[in-house]
Amino acid sequence: MGDAERVAVARKVLEELYAQVRSGKGVGGRDVRDAVRTLDQAPDADLSEVYQDVFADVGSRRRIAAKTLSQRRYVDLMQKNDLVMAVGPAGTGKTYLAMAMAVAALNRQDVSRIILARPAVEAGEKLGFLPGDIAEKVNPYLRPLYDALHDMMDFDQASRAIERGVIEVAPLAFMRGRTLNDSFVILDEAQNATREQMKMFLTRLGFGTKTVVTGDVTQVDLPSDTTSGLVDAVRILERVEGIAVMRFTEEDVVRHPLVQSIIRAYERDRGPGQR
């Protein structure tokens, strides 16, 4: 019941979800929310195309698929471009989907290794206060990359790949002086790379390499007088052929529904000069 436009969306949601069930896919509460949101944005969308299984080669224990139109466009951009910069809030799947693309490419032997990098920038805590040598100090900053990796590969498989150097997880600073060939490279939390670090990283790219750079420009932990390398790179490179920029918004958050509300509340509370 309701106005004709809303009734049409509800009907389309039900028809599309029934089609998913008939094809053998399970449908849960989260799938219903995702379908409603997707068809609200694009009533003519075909959910079977949005949710198309482009990650079959990941071999994950759980099915991985795009959840929104924006995520589907992001996947398409990663397939078609050698360098993609994804900008948007936490929970939009920027790093997770890039990791899925990387593991799938490795399993297909499209690349010979995966390289995962992050700037080791302090977010309110000092590295010097942490125990251990430099590797142990930066490990907490790389933990989210390990978490995403272990979600797609069992622990022993991932550990063996890391030991053999097939998968490398390293701070951004360790990329200096290298040329990265036949690799799938992901730079996560790139908003915390400086302009110089970003240029250094982007000029490491070699033949047969795909690169995805992800970050949230509203969560920069650099000193206030330092320009974010991600902001700078998007400005400079957005119109360069072969480079794509994907912008997510809070509407694309696919975590707990409260995450959207939290992001919006912080956006409303941002005062002048805050970033």
Helices and strands as residue ranges (DSSP letters): H 4-22, H 29-41, H 47-50, G 56-58, H 69-80, E 83-87, H 94-107, E 113-118, G 127-129, H 134-152, H 155-164, E 167-171, G 172-175, E 183-187, G 190-192, H 195-202, E 210-215, H 229-237, E 243-247, G 250-252, H 257-269
